[in-house]
Amino acid sequence: MNKYLLCFFFCFILFAFQKDKPAYLLYNESGKRIKYCKVLVELCKADVILFGEYHDNPICHWLQLELAKDLHKRSPLILGGEMFEVDNQDELDEYLKATSIQIDEIDSMRLWPNHSTDYAPLVDFAKENQLEFVCTNVPRRTARIVYKNGFEALDDLSELEKSYVAKLPIAYDPELPGYKAMLNMMGGAHSNERLPMAQALKDATMAEFILKNKGEKLFLHFNGSYHSNNFEGIYWYLKNANPSLKVKTIATVSQADVKALERKNVGIANYIIAVPESMTSTH
């Protein structure tokens, strides 16, 4: 009789687990499940955190805000993000210090279409808590120049425009797997070889403005997951500039089933957020 009860119990637990539908699960670099509280403790020991997001994923944006809140309770904190371009720093600072102005009233800010739903909560958190929020991305017009004409075209920029990009000449390794994969995705030999150069310009600039503004504070940076996956992109430039810098990465992946991390996603970051493929998009 006990054997039948035990069998029934295990079947019930298995059924209950299968019926559970988590909105996300966290994994460590080895693909093992990890609790948020442990991730938080480990992240507090970092100098820089690169939070790799899917730009349209609500779970990412909710976790970004929750992480910012929790880190702020434990450590001096500074925020920054890809979604703001470095030549807009004065405008962003104006909003952070103002009492009445709305950020979408500043025409020159070039806000992303999903700002109000996804990034406004982060900026407003910084404002409410008097935290710095650093614009780190290269102006998009400059990225277009590199996409059309290569790195050499940066030499023709004005001194002001050069102040908005990483120090020239831009270090660039076209053999990095992420940049090679970008070419393959866009058609291999028939794609524009300057596309990964434009990506590298963004990565290098984001890394440089993180380093310029970090000081002694923990820097929580928000960027597309592709900019830091596999410890490349921004991470590569940060570690090249300062090998002793303690950088932790977070990646976002989408899976049909999040209850086990797919092999292709193991090892792409220190921590991996697995979200269901069916998750609603914000835009």
C-alpha positions in Angstrom: 0.0 0.0 0.0 2.8 2.4 0.9 4.4 1.8 -2.6 1.2 2.8 -4.3 0.9 6.0 -2.2 4.5 6.8 -2.9 4.0 6.3 -6.6 0.9 8.5 -6.5 2.8 11.2 -4.6 5.6 11.4 -7.2 3.2 11.3 -10.1 1.3 14.2 -8.5 4.5 16.3 -8.0 5.5 15.6 -11.6 2.1 16.6 -12.9 2.1 19.8 -10.8 5.6 20.7 -12.0 4.6 20.2 -15.6 1.6 22.4 -15.2 3.7 25.2 -13.8 4.4 28.0 -16.3 7.2 30.2 -15.1 7.6 33.6 -16.8 11.4 33.2 -16.5 14.1 31.1 -14.9 17.6 32.0 -14.1 20.7 30.0 -14.9 24.4 30.3 -14.2 27.2 30.1 -16.7 27.3 26.3 -16.5 23.6 26.0 -17.2 22.5 25.2 -13.6 19.4 26.8 -12.1 20.3 29.7 -9.7 18.2 31.8 -7.4 17.8 35.5 -7.8 19.0 36.2 -4.3 22.3 34.4 -5.0 22.7 36.3 -8.3 22.2 39.5 -6.4 24.9 38.7 -3.8 27.4 37.9 -6.5 26.6 40.9 -8.6 27.3 43.2 -5.7 30.9 42.2 -5.9 31.3 43.4 -9.5 32.6 46.7 -10.8 30.4 46.7 -13.9 27.3 44.7 -14.8 26.3 44.3 -18.4 22.6 43.5 -18.4 21.9 42.0 -21.9 18.2 42.5 -22.8 15.8 41.7 -25.6 14.7 45.3 -26.4 11.0 44.2 -26.6 10.8 41.8 -23.7 8.8 42.9 -20.6 10.5 40.4 -18.3 13.9 41.9 -19.1 12.7 45.4 -18.3 10.9 44.4 -15.1 14.1 42.6 -13.9 16.3 45.5 -14.8 14.2 47.8 -12.6 14.1 45.3 -9.7 17.8 44.7 -9.9 18.5 48.4 -9.9 16.3 48.8 -6.8 18.0 45.9 -5.0 21.6 47.0 -5.9 20.8 50.6 -4.8 20.0 49.3 -1.3 23.4 47.6 -1.1 25.9 49.6 -3.1 26.7 53.1 -4.5 25.2 52.8 -8.0 25.3 54.4 -11.3 23.1 53.5 -14.3 23.7 53.8 -18.0 22.4 52.4 -21.3 22.7 51.8 -25.0 19.3 53.4 -25.6 20.7 56.9 -25.0 23.4 58.5 -27.2 26.3 60.3 -25.7 25.6 63.6 -27.3 22.3 63.6 -25.4 23.9 63.6 -22.0 23.2 67.3 -21.3 19.5 66.8 -22.2 19.2 63.7 -20.0 20.9 65.5 -17.1 18.5 68.4 -17.5 15.6 66.0 -17.2 17.1 64.2 -14.1 17.5 67.5 -12.3 14.3 69.2 -13.5 11.0 69.2 -11.5 8.5 69.9 -14.2 9.9 69.0 -17.6 8.9 65.7 -19.2 11.6 63.8 -21.1 9.5 63.3 -24.2 9.2 67.1 -24.4 12.9 67.3 -25.2 12.9 66.9 -29.0 16.6 66.3 -29.4 16.6 63.2 -27.1 15.9 60.7 -30.0 14.0 58.4 -27.6 13.4 54.8 -28.7 9.8 54.0 -29.6 9.4 51.9 -26.5 10.8 54.4 -24.1 7.6 55.1 -22.2 7.0 51.4 -21.4 10.5 50.0 -21.0 13.1 52.7 -20.2 11.2 55.5 -18.6 10.8 53.5 -15.3 14.6 53.1 -15.2 15.3 56.8 -15.8 12.6 57.9 -13.4 14.1 55.5 -10.7 17.4 57.3 -11.2 15.7 60.7 -11.0 13.8 59.8 -7.8 17.0 58.5 -6.1 19.3 61.2 -7.5 21.4 58.6 -9.3 23.5 59.4 -12.4 22.3 57.9 -15.7 25.0 57.8 -18.4 24.3 58.0 -22.1 26.8 55.5 -23.6 25.9 54.8 -27.2 27.6 56.4 -30.2 25.3 58.9 -32.1 23.5 56.8 -34.7 24.6 59.2 -37.5 28.2 58.3 -36.7 27.5 54.6 -36.7 25.9 55.1 -40.2 29.1 56.9 -41.4 31.1 53.8 -40.4 28.6 51.4 -42.0 28.9 53.3 -45.3 32.6 54.2 -45.3 34.5 52.2 -42.6 36.6 53.4 -39.7 38.7 55.7 -41.9 35.7 58.1 -42.2 36.0 58.9 -38.5 39.1 60.8 -39.1 37.0 63.4 -40.9 34.8 64.1 -37.9 35.0 67.4 -36.1 36.7 67.5 -32.7 33.2 67.7 -31.1 32.0 64.7 -33.0 35.1 62.8 -32.1 34.4 63.4 -28.4 31.2 61.3 -28.8 33.1 58.2 -29.9 35.7 55.9 -28.4 39.3 57.0 -28.7 40.7 56.7 -32.3 41.8 54.5 -33.8 39.1 52.0 -32.8 40.6 48.6 -31.8 38.8 46.0 -34.0 39.1 42.2 -34.3 37.0 41.0 -37.2 37.7 37.4 -36.2 35.7 37.6 -33.0 32.9 35.1 -33.3 30.1 37.6 -32.7 31.2 39.9 -35.5 31.8 36.9 -37.9 28.3 35.6 -37.0 26.8 39.0 -37.8 28.3 38.9 -41.3 27.0 35.3 -41.9 23.5 36.3 -40.7 23.5 39.1 -43.3 24.6 36.9 -46.2 28.2 36.0 -45.6 30.6 37.1 -48.4 27.8 39.1 -50.0 27.1 41.2 -46.9 28.6 44.6 -46.0 31.9 43.9 -44.1 31.4 47.3 -42.5 28.3 46.2 -40.6 30.3 44.6 -37.8 32.6 47.7 -37.8 29.6 49.8 -37.0 28.7 47.3 -34.2 32.3 47.4 -32.9 32.1 51.2 -32.9 29.0 51.0 -30.6 30.6 48.4 -28.4 33.9 50.4 -28.0 32.1 53.6 -27.3 29.8 52.1 -24.7 32.8 50.5 -23.0 34.7 53.8 -23.0 31.8 55.9 -21.6 31.3 53.2 -18.9 34.9 53.5 -17.9 34.9 57.4 -18.0 31.9 57.6 -15.7 32.2 54.7 -13.4 34.4 56.1 -10.6 34.2 54.0 -7.5 30.5 53.1 -8.0 29.0 49.9 -9.3 27.9 50.5 -12.9 24.7 48.8 -14.0 24.6 49.0 -17.8 21.6 48.1 -20.0 22.3 46.9 -23.5 21.0 44.5 -26.2 22.2 41.0 -25.3 24.1 40.8 -28.5 26.4 43.6 -27.3 27.8 41.4 -24.5 27.0 37.8 -25.2 29.8 35.3 -25.1 32.0 37.8 -23.2 32.5 39.8 -26.4 31.4 43.2 -27.6 31.3 45.7 -24.7 32.9 43.1 -22.3 35.8 42.6 -24.7 36.5 46.3 -24.9 36.2 46.8 -21.1 38.7 44.0 -20.3 41.1 45.2 -23.0 41.2 48.6 -21.4 41.3 47.3 -17.8 42.0 43.5 -17.4 41.5 43.7 -13.6 38.0 45.1 -13.9 35.4 42.8 -12.4 32.7 42.6 -15.1 29.6 40.4 -14.8 27.3 39.7 -17.7 23.6 38.9 -17.9 22.1 37.5 -21.1 18.6 37.0 -22.2 17.5 34.0 -24.3 14.1 32.8 -25.6 13.2 29.2 -25.4 10.0 27.0 -26.1 10.6 25.4 -22.7 12.5 27.4 -20.0 12.8 24.5 -17.5 16.2 23.5 -18.8 18.7 25.7 -20.5 19.3 24.7 -24.1 22.9 23.7 -24.9 23.5 26.6 -27.3 22.7 29.0 -24.5 25.0 27.5 -21.9 28.1 29.7 -21.2 27.0 32.8 -23.1 27.1 34.9 -19.9 27.6 34.7 -16.2 23.9 34.6 -15.7 21.2 33.7 -18.3 17.5 34.7 -18.2 15.4 32.1 -20.0 12.0 33.5 -21.1 9.3 31.6 -23.0 9.1 32.2 -26.7 5.4 33.0 -26.3 6.2 36.0 -24.0 4.3 39.1 -25.0 6.4 41.8 -26.7 6.2 45.4 -25.6 6.3 46.8 -29.1 
